[in-house]
Amino acid sequence: MSESSISYVHVPELHRYEIRDDAAGSEPVLVGFTEYRLPDDVHVDFVHTEVDDSYGGRGLAGQVVAFALADVRERGLRIQAHCPYVVDWLSRHTEFADLVDPVDPV
């Protein structure tokens, strides 16, 4: 896998942003995602993020979260995060702090 073979795609019908390896064969291979729910018309609530173990340690989870949050910003929505990975990521990337709203515990 080279970095140029990785792509990030929004798949709204599945409520997730996917990480795909485009060099793995004729069809892109799903290697990770960050999943969300839409609790209302204003928020995108991130609930789960995962990356296939064979692709771990390459920063792909952070890249898909950055891609997803930039898309949320572009769409004029706000962020909530129940996913522990996204919560931690946001604590280290304050450039999205203006979009984050607190969440009620699940």
Backbone bond lengths (Angstrom), bond angles and torsions (degrees), N, CA, C in turn:
res aa  C-N    CA-C-N  psi(-1)  N-CA   C-N-CA  omega(-1)  CA-C   N-CA-C  phi
1 M - - - 1.443 - - 1.521 108.96 -
2 S 1.291 116.28 129.70 1.452 120.81 171.00 1.523 107.38 -109.57
3 E 1.328 115.40 157.31 1.465 118.90 179.96 1.520 111.05 -58.38
4 S 1.330 117.87 -31.39 1.459 120.05 -178.81 1.521 112.20 -72.07
5 S 1.320 117.83 -14.47 1.461 119.75 178.84 1.525 112.42 -88.52
6 I 1.327 117.72 -5.60 1.460 122.09 -178.82 1.525 109.56 -94.18
7 S 1.345 115.23 134.34 1.461 119.82 175.20 1.524 109.36 -130.96
8 Y 1.322 114.54 158.94 1.471 122.49 -179.56 1.518 106.97 -122.47
9 V 1.327 115.81 129.97 1.461 121.02 -171.92 1.526 109.98 -137.50
10 H 1.324 116.65 136.66 1.463 121.09 173.34 1.527 107.72 -86.58
11 V 1.334 115.96 127.99 1.462 122.20 178.42 1.535 106.80 -121.42
12 P 1.341 116.99 82.81 1.460 120.10 -172.47 1.526 114.36 -61.70
13 E 1.313 118.05 -31.24 1.461 119.37 -179.82 1.527 112.73 -67.05
14 L 1.337 117.24 -20.33 1.467 122.09 175.91 1.528 112.05 -104.71
15 H 1.330 116.99 1.25 1.465 123.03 -177.92 1.531 111.67 53.84
16 R 1.323 114.93 51.86 1.458 117.74 177.12 1.524 111.12 -158.10
17 Y 1.327 112.71 160.89 1.459 122.87 171.93 1.515 105.56 -108.52
18 E 1.331 116.58 127.41 1.456 120.68 -173.15 1.513 112.46 -106.45
19 I 1.330 114.08 152.17 1.460 123.24 169.33 1.522 105.19 -105.68
20 R 1.319 116.16 125.80 1.466 120.32 -179.18 1.519 110.24 -125.55
21 D 1.332 114.51 142.29 1.460 120.93 173.43 1.516 106.87 -99.98
22 D 1.322 116.11 108.13 1.453 121.54 -175.84 1.523 113.09 -81.26
23 A 1.332 117.82 -10.72 1.459 120.94 -178.02 1.522 112.34 -97.70
24 A 1.318 117.40 0.45 1.459 120.70 -173.69 1.526 113.23 -76.20
25 G 1.300 118.47 -10.47 1.457 121.46 -179.02 1.510 109.79 164.28
26 S 1.317 115.77 -161.64 1.457 119.24 -177.48 1.528 112.02 -70.18
27 E 1.310 117.20 -30.34 1.462 122.47 177.11 1.527 108.94 -109.93
28 P 1.331 117.65 140.53 1.466 119.08 175.36 1.531 110.48 -59.34
29 V 1.321 115.65 144.67 1.456 121.89 -179.13 1.529 108.90 -106.09
30 L 1.331 116.72 129.65 1.455 121.98 176.23 1.523 108.33 -71.21
31 V 1.337 116.62 122.79 1.463 119.81 -179.25 1.526 112.54 -120.53
32 G 1.329 117.13 -3.72 1.451 120.67 177.26 1.511 110.90 175.72
33 F 1.339 115.01 174.09 1.463 119.63 -179.99 1.521 110.04 -168.40
34 T 1.321 114.52 163.38 1.457 121.94 164.52 1.516 105.79 -123.10
35 E 1.311 115.13 127.79 1.454 122.60 -172.79 1.529 109.79 -104.90
36 Y 1.317 115.99 147.30 1.456 120.16 -178.39 1.523 111.34 -138.61
37 R 1.328 114.40 167.13 1.460 121.04 170.62 1.518 106.71 -128.24
38 L 1.318 115.62 162.22 1.457 121.71 -179.89 1.528 108.40 -115.24
39 P 1.334 117.60 89.79 1.459 120.10 -175.56 1.528 113.83 -70.52
40 D 1.333 116.85 -20.76 1.464 121.79 -179.98 1.525 107.69 -160.20
41 D 1.320 116.71 -169.93 1.468 121.10 -177.08 1.523 113.96 -82.50
42 V 1.323 116.74 -1.74 1.462 120.97 -173.43 1.529 112.77 -113.08
43 H 1.343 117.54 -28.84 1.462 121.72 -169.41 1.528 114.19 -112.54
44 V 1.313 113.03 147.82 1.459 122.49 165.95 1.527 104.56 -115.31
45 D 1.328 116.03 116.40 1.467 122.40 -176.51 1.525 108.70 -103.70
46 F 1.326 116.18 110.36 1.463 120.75 -179.93 1.521 109.22 -79.59
47 V 1.337 116.08 126.80 1.464 120.61 -172.08 1.527 114.55 -117.86
48 H 1.328 118.41 -19.37 1.466 119.03 -177.10 1.524 109.52 -162.88
49 T 1.328 115.41 138.50 1.464 122.12 175.97 1.512 108.02 -134.77
50 E 1.333 116.32 135.63 1.471 119.29 175.35 1.526 110.57 -151.44
51 V 1.325 114.01 153.87 1.467 122.89 176.93 1.519 107.28 -133.71
52 D 1.326 116.32 136.45 1.461 121.56 176.76 1.530 109.38 -53.25
53 D 1.325 116.28 136.71 1.467 121.31 -177.54 1.525 112.84 -52.81
54 S 1.320 117.48 -36.29 1.465 120.29 -177.80 1.528 112.44 -69.70
55 Y 1.327 117.54 -11.60 1.466 122.55 178.03 1.528 111.44 -111.47
56 G 1.311 117.25 4.90 1.459 121.88 -177.48 1.517 113.13 -66.43
57 G 1.320 115.64 159.23 1.460 121.21 175.77 1.507 115.49 76.69
58 R 1.312 117.75 11.66 1.471 121.34 -177.42 1.522 112.70 -112.63
59 G 1.332 116.13 4.76 1.458 119.25 178.74 1.514 115.07 79.87
60 L 1.323 117.18 12.39 1.464 120.12 -176.18 1.520 112.91 -68.22
61 A 1.326 117.73 -36.12 1.468 120.22 178.80 1.526 109.54 -61.47
62 G 1.312 116.69 -45.84 1.459 120.03 178.27 1.511 112.52 -62.46
63 Q 1.321 116.24 -37.79 1.465 120.14 179.75 1.526 111.75 -67.25
64 V 1.332 117.19 -40.76 1.473 118.31 179.84 1.528 110.00 -70.16
65 V 1.327 117.92 -35.53 1.465 120.16 176.79 1.531 109.46 -64.60
66 A 1.309 118.34 -45.11 1.469 121.33 178.10 1.526 110.80 -59.73
67 F 1.321 116.81 -43.33 1.462 122.13 177.78 1.528 110.31 -60.46
68 A 1.336 116.44 -46.21 1.465 121.57 -178.24 1.523 111.26 -64.55
69 L 1.325 117.18 -45.37 1.457 119.92 -177.22 1.521 111.50 -68.61
70 A 1.318 117.68 -35.11 1.466 120.28 174.89 1.527 110.25 -63.59
71 D 1.324 116.78 -37.77 1.464 120.61 177.89 1.526 110.57 -66.96
72 V 1.325 116.90 -41.69 1.469 120.87 177.48 1.530 109.41 -59.52
73 R 1.317 116.53 -45.16 1.472 120.46 178.51 1.522 110.62 -60.02
74 E 1.313 116.52 -47.12 1.464 121.05 -178.58 1.528 111.90 -61.19
75 R 1.313 116.96 -32.86 1.469 121.81 -179.99 1.526 112.58 -82.93
76 G 1.339 117.83 -1.59 1.460 122.01 176.64 1.521 113.73 74.75
77 L 1.337 116.65 25.13 1.460 121.26 -179.58 1.525 110.05 -102.87
78 R 1.315 116.23 177.32 1.457 123.22 179.52 1.524 109.33 -115.78
79 I 1.330 115.40 162.57 1.459 121.82 -175.12 1.524 110.02 -110.21
80 Q 1.322 114.83 137.58 1.453 122.65 163.75 1.526 105.04 -126.53
81 A 1.309 116.72 155.51 1.465 118.18 -179.04 1.518 110.63 -144.18
82 H 1.316 115.00 116.47 1.461 121.93 169.46 1.535 110.28 -100.68
83 C 1.317 117.31 -17.04 1.466 121.94 179.18 1.530 109.12 -71.27
84 P 1.337 117.82 121.46 1.478 119.86 -180.00 1.525 113.60 -56.50
85 Y 1.328 117.23 -36.61 1.461 119.17 179.75 1.527 110.51 -64.24
86 V 1.326 117.25 -45.77 1.466 120.83 -179.35 1.523 110.58 -65.68
87 V 1.323 118.09 -40.33 1.465 121.52 177.15 1.531 109.80 -57.95
88 D 1.322 116.88 -48.14 1.463 121.22 179.24 1.526 111.16 -63.56
89 W 1.329 117.09 -44.10 1.462 121.98 -179.78 1.526 109.96 -59.59
90 L 1.325 116.76 -45.09 1.462 121.12 179.96 1.527 111.72 -62.67
91 S 1.332 117.63 -33.02 1.459 120.06 179.72 1.528 111.79 -66.49
92 R 1.330 116.85 -22.68 1.468 121.48 -179.97 1.528 113.09 -102.17
93 H 1.334 117.56 -6.26 1.466 121.97 -177.73 1.523 108.79 -128.85
94 T 1.306 114.92 80.21 1.465 121.05 -172.63 1.526 113.53 -71.28
95 E 1.321 118.00 -6.30 1.462 119.72 179.05 1.532 112.70 -65.14
96 F 1.339 117.08 -11.75 1.461 120.84 177.12 1.531 112.23 -106.82
97 A 1.327 118.28 3.36 1.465 122.01 -175.70 1.523 112.78 -57.39
98 D 1.337 116.71 -32.49 1.461 119.65 -178.66 1.535 112.98 -68.33
99 L 1.315 117.34 -12.60 1.469 121.07 -178.25 1.527 112.84 -103.08
100 V 1.321 117.74 -8.75 1.458 121.57 -170.04 1.526 111.04 -90.73
101 D 1.324 115.49 129.12 1.455 122.33 173.98 1.520 108.77 -111.85
102 P 1.345 117.31 147.96 1.466 119.61 178.60 1.530 110.81 -64.95
103 V 1.312 114.77 156.78 1.462 120.43 179.48 1.516 109.95 -119.69
104 D 1.320 114.86 153.17 1.460 120.54 171.81 1.525 107.43 -82.70
105 P 1.322 118.44 145.05 1.467 120.00 177.51 1.530 110.35 -59.63
106 V 1.322 114.50 146.43 1.475 119.78 179.55 1.510 109.27 -78.55
